[in-house]
Every structure is written in structure tokens, then in C-alpha cells.
């Protein structure tokens, strides 16, 4: 594909992004985040690595 065609496609995409109404459904985002937090509990792996390498000297 030539540079002119690629530039025209880029301009078209830029126009779509500029003039499209980007509304956010914050409630939907909140539900998605809450569902993700219930499925995967947060773990802190830093203690695991700290204990694993605690015997090493510099």
C-alpha cells in the first residue's frame, strides 16, 4: 500500500476518533471491576521473593 493511501486511512481514523461521541458507562465499568476483584483475590508476591532470596549476600 502506498504512502498516500495509508495517510488517507490514518486521517479517516483520526477524524472518527475526534468527532465520535465517546461516552463512558461508569456503572458498567464499576461492575466489571468489582466482578474481577471477586474472581481473583489480590496477592502480594514480594514476600515470596524476599524470603526466597533472603539467604543471599551481596
N, CA and C of each residue as an Amber inpcrd file, in Angstrom:
protein
   174
   0.8450000  -1.1650000   0.0000000   0.0000000   0.0000000   0.0000000
   0.8940000   1.2330000   0.0000000   0.5460000   2.1830000  -0.8420000
   1.3400000   3.3970000  -0.9480000   1.1550000   4.3340000   0.2330000
   2.0520000   5.2750000   0.3480000   2.0220000   6.2230000   1.4720000
   0.7690000   7.0900000   1.4270000   0.3070000   7.4420000   0.2610000
  -0.9010000   8.2700000   0.1390000  -2.1360000   7.5690000   0.6710000
  -2.2780000   6.3030000   0.3350000  -3.4370000   5.5440000   0.8140000
  -3.3720000   5.3570000   2.3180000  -2.1830000   5.0950000   2.8510000
  -2.0230000   4.9150000   4.2940000  -2.3240000   6.2250000   5.0260000
  -1.8640000   7.3360000   4.4650000  -2.1090000   8.6440000   5.0780000
  -3.6040000   8.9530000   5.0820000  -4.2930000   8.6110000   4.0130000
  -5.7400000   8.8350000   3.9390000  -6.4780000   7.9870000   4.9760000
  -6.0450000   6.7450000   5.1450000  -6.6610000   5.8830000   6.1630000
  -6.4100000   6.4360000   7.5640000  -5.1910000   6.9060000   7.8160000
  -4.8600000   7.4840000   9.1150000  -5.7080000   8.7260000   9.3910000
  -5.8960000   9.5530000   8.3660000  -6.7100000  10.7620000   8.5230000
  -8.1650000  10.3970000   8.8050000  -8.6600000   9.3590000   8.1470000
 -10.0340000   8.9160000   8.3630000 -10.2170000   8.4340000   9.7960000
  -9.2760000   7.6560000  10.2870000  -9.3490000   7.1460000  11.6580000
  -9.2590000   8.3020000  12.6560000  -8.3950000   9.2660000  12.3750000
  -8.2400000  10.4240000  13.2650000  -9.5350000  11.2330000  13.3250000
 -10.1900000  11.4060000  12.1840000 -11.4740000  12.1170000  12.1650000
 -12.5230000  11.3730000  12.9700000 -12.5810000  10.0530000  12.8010000
 -13.5520000   9.2600000  13.5560000 -13.3160000   9.3980000  15.0520000
 -12.0630000   9.3440000  15.4770000 -11.7590000   9.4680000  16.8990000
 -12.0940000  10.8690000  17.4220000 -11.8600000  11.8740000  16.6050000
 -12.0880000  13.2450000  17.0460000 -13.5750000  13.5590000  17.1730000
 -14.3830000  13.1110000  16.2350000 -15.7730000  13.5240000  16.1840000
 -16.7560000  12.4980000  16.7310000 -16.2920000  11.3400000  17.1190000
 -17.1870000  10.3370000  17.6780000 -17.4220000  10.6500000  19.1490000
 -18.6600000  10.5160000  19.5740000 -19.0010000  10.7550000  20.9650000
 -18.5480000   9.5530000  21.7830000 -17.5920000   9.7680000  22.6710000
 -17.0490000   8.6980000  23.4940000 -17.6540000   8.7890000  24.8880000
 -18.8290000   8.2310000  25.0450000 -19.4440000   8.2500000  26.3690000
 -19.0020000   7.0240000  27.1390000 -18.8610000   7.1830000  28.4320000
 -18.4270000   6.0780000  29.2730000 -19.5900000   5.6590000  30.1540000
 -19.7650000   4.3860000  30.2670000 -20.7540000   3.8610000  31.1970000
 -19.9870000   3.4850000  32.4560000 -19.9240000   4.4130000  33.3970000
 -19.1290000   4.2030000  34.5920000 -19.6990000   3.0910000  35.4640000
 -21.0030000   2.9390000  35.4610000 -21.6030000   1.8520000  36.2540000
 -21.2040000   0.4910000  35.6890000 -21.1760000   0.3910000  34.3710000
 -20.7640000  -0.8610000  33.7450000 -19.2970000  -1.1510000  34.0540000
 -18.4660000  -0.1220000  34.0160000 -17.0550000  -0.2810000  34.3480000
 -16.8910000  -0.7090000  35.8020000 -17.6590000  -0.1060000  36.6940000
 -17.5910000  -0.4640000  38.1130000 -17.9870000  -1.9210000  38.3270000
 -19.0500000  -2.3490000  37.6580000 -19.4790000  -3.7580000  37.7710000
 -18.3930000  -4.6970000  37.2670000 -17.7590000  -4.3370000  36.1630000
 -16.7030000  -5.1730000  35.6030000 -15.5140000  -5.2720000  36.5530000
 -15.1410000  -4.1320000  37.1350000 -14.0150000  -4.1400000  38.0630000
 -14.3340000  -4.9150000  39.3380000 -15.5450000  -4.7660000  39.8370000
 -15.9360000  -5.4780000  41.0560000 -16.0020000  -6.9800000  40.7910000
 -16.4790000  -7.3840000  39.6410000 -16.5420000  -8.8040000  39.3080000
 -15.1430000  -9.3790000  39.1940000 -14.2170000  -8.6300000  38.6350000
 -12.8420000  -9.0880000  38.5070000 -12.1660000  -9.2290000  39.8530000
 -12.4810000  -8.3410000  40.7840000 -11.8370000  -8.4110000  42.0980000
 -12.3770000  -9.5850000  42.9090000 -13.6130000  -9.9590000  42.6780000
 -14.1690000 -11.1220000  43.3860000 -13.6110000 -12.4250000  42.8470000
 -13.2960000 -12.4530000  41.5710000 -12.8090000 -13.6950000  40.9650000
 -11.3490000 -13.9490000  41.2920000 -10.5440000 -12.9140000  41.3290000
  -9.1110000 -13.0790000  41.5510000  -8.6910000 -12.2540000  42.7600000
  -8.4490000 -12.8970000  43.8850000  -8.0110000 -12.1320000  45.0470000
  -6.6210000 -11.5480000  44.8100000  -6.4130000 -10.3720000  45.3550000
  -5.1200000  -9.7150000  45.1960000  -4.0790000 -10.4330000  46.0440000
  -2.9390000 -10.7170000  45.4350000  -1.8600000 -11.3710000  46.1680000
  -0.6220000 -10.5170000  46.0780000   0.1670000 -10.5470000  47.1140000
   1.4210000  -9.8030000  47.1280000   2.5490000 -10.8210000  47.0910000
   3.2230000 -10.9330000  45.9420000   4.2770000 -11.9200000  45.7670000
   5.6330000 -11.4120000  46.2450000   5.7030000 -10.1650000  46.6690000
   7.0080000  -9.6240000  47.0590000   7.5760000 -10.3690000  48.2690000
   6.7270000 -10.8090000  49.2100000   7.2130000 -11.5650000  50.3670000
   7.8110000 -12.8970000  49.9360000   7.2040000 -13.5140000  48.9500000
   7.6980000 -14.7980000  48.4480000   9.1270000 -14.6670000  47.9460000
   9.3890000 -13.6080000  47.1560000  10.7200000 -13.4330000  46.5990000
  11.7100000 -12.9610000  47.6740000  11.2300000 -12.1600000  48.5890000
  12.1040000 -11.6830000  49.6590000  12.5790000 -12.8760000  50.4920000
  11.6940000 -13.7960000  50.8480000  12.0740000 -14.9730000  51.6240000
  12.9730000 -15.9020000  50.8220000  12.6920000 -16.0040000  49.5430000
  13.4510000 -16.9160000  48.6950000  14.9060000 -16.4920000  48.5850000
  15.1610000 -15.2050000  48.4940000  16.4960000 -14.6900000  48.2770000
  17.1150000 -14.0740000  49.5470000  16.5000000 -14.2680000  50.6870000
  16.9990000 -13.6400000  51.9140000  18.3400000 -14.2030000  52.3580000
  18.6950000 -15.4310000  51.9730000  19.9550000 -16.0420000  52.3690000
  21.1480000 -15.5120000  51.5830000  20.8940000 -14.8970000  50.4280000
  21.9870000 -14.4310000  49.5610000  22.6400000 -13.1880000  50.1430000
  23.9330000 -13.1290000  50.0410000  24.7220000 -11.9750000  50.4570000
  25.1950000 -11.2390000  49.2090000  25.4120000  -9.9440000  49.3190000
  25.9090000  -9.1770000  48.1600000  27.3660000  -9.3650000  47.9320000
